[in-house]
Amino acid sequence: MLPMTQTELGTLASDGLPARLTGQWVHGKKYYFCRYLDIMTHGVGRKWEGKLAYVDLFSGPGRSIVRGSQEQVDGSPVLALNYEFSRYIFVDIPEVLSCLKKRLAGHPKFSRDCIHRRRL
């Protein structure tokens, strides 16, 4: 197993857990990502009778910090839990998933079966 590097998990977020460093572009990514989830869950979700699953490969630790500003931004796993899916699946390397488990531990939609290790 490869050790985590500074570029994979940068600095600590306000909750004391590691976060990934990112650029200002993350705001645009977040906007389009949430628009996509909104369309999928409201439009397509009805056709699938509420049986949509959310799968996030390379899910990350759930929070990013914008370089230079120290602004914290929720990552895709945290954002996805705001939408109605029948199941959530987060995939990444063990060190990142450990952080994500801790970050999402109190969320009502999060369960241990959401987490899947990525093989190297």
Secondary structure, DSSP 8 states (H G I E B T S, - for coil): -----TTTS-EE-TTSSEEEEE-TTHHHHHHHHHHHHHHIIIIIHHHTTT--EEEEET--SSEEEETTT--EEE-HHHHHTTS--SEEEEEE-HHHHHHHHHHHTT-TT--GGGEEE---
